[in-house]
Amino acid sequence: MAEKQFEKQFACHITDVSPEKPCKVMLNKRDYGIYQIDDDYYALRDKCPHRGGSLCGGPVTGTALPVDIQKDGFRFIYGRDKQLVRCSWHGWEYDIKTGECLADTRIKARKVEVLREDDKIYLML
């Protein structure tokens, strides 16, 4: 069986993306969200695996981290700021870097390889 050949397609400029706001693009009749975490860029298909809601329409956020109640008591510790995206329809949360759903890591949003060349971002589709 032959390996699938991916094609580099221009998606946007780096100035179109910020840690707070993904850039939504349509390529090959499909929507994708391009996200920035620190100086790295990631892309996910803009379709929640749960019911097909828009990931780009939801907030880029963090989440409550596990705590040791015996050691830390009953309190929330917020972490992973700007590393998660929450589906706009039902609130399912996904790790932007891996596409994994926080509630069930067997469920994943489709991750797409990103190439950055100078000030341009390309997706490998």
N, C-alpha and C positions, 0 to 999 in steps of 0.2 A: 504494500500500500504506500502510495506517495505521500510525503509530508506536505502539509498545507503551506502554501506560500503566502507570506504576509506582505502587504504593500504599505509603504510609508505614505501617510496622508496628512497634509497640513490641517491642523485643528484651530490654532489660535496663537496669539502672541502672549508672552509671559505677563505683560501688563494687563491682560484680560482676566487674570486669575489672582485671587488673594486668599490668605488663610481663612478668612471669614466667608468668602463668596466664591463658589465654584463657577467655572465657565461652562455653559451648556452649549454643545455643538451638535449638528446633525451631519452625519457622514454615512453614505450608502443607505439612506432612508432610515437610519437608526439614530437615536439620541444618546449622547455620552456626556458625562460630567467630568471635568478636569479639575483636580483639587491640588492645592499647595500645602505641604507640611514642611515647615522650615524652608530649605532651598530645594526641596525635591518635589516632583510633580507626579501625580497618580491619576489614572482614569478608570471610571466604572461605567458600565452601561447604565443609562438613566432609567432603569426599570427594576423595581423591587421584586425579588423572587416570590414574595408572599402573595401579592395580588396585583402587581404591575404598576403600583404608584410611582410617582416621580421622586427619585432620590435628590435631584438638584432642587426640587421644590421645598425640601425639608431643611432644617438647620444643620450647620456644621457645628459639632458640639464635643463635649467630653462625657464622662459618666462617673457615677459613684464607684469608688474602688472598694474591694473587700477590706474589712477591718478585723482585727483580733479583739473581740469584745472583752475578753479577760484582761487584755493589756490596755486597749484604747478606750474601752467603755462604749456606750451607745452614741455614736456620732457618725456623720458622713464625711468621707474624704473625697473631694472631687479631683479627678485626674484625667489624663489623656486629652487635655483641652485641644480642640480643633483637629482631632484625629479620627472622629467618628461622624457619620452622616446618619440622620434620622429620616426615615421615609415620611413623606408629607401626608400619606393617607392614614396609616395605622401606627406610626411611631416605631417601627422596627429599626434597630440600630445596627450599622455595619461599620467595620473597621475599614477605613479608606485605603490603607496600605495593602490589605489582603483580600478585601471583599467579604470576609467572614461575618456572619450574623452573631451578635453578642449573645443572644438567647440560645442559639443552637449552631455551633460551628460547622455542622454538616450542610447548612444552608449558606450559599454564597452569592453575592452580587457578582456579575461577570466583570472581571478585571481585564484591562487592556494595557498592553505595553506602551509606554510613553518614551519618546525620544525628544530631547531638548537640543536644539542646535542654535547657538547664539540666542536671539530673543524670540525664537519660534518654537512651538510645541507641535509635534507630530504624533499621531497614533498609528500603531501597526495593526492594520485590519486585513 
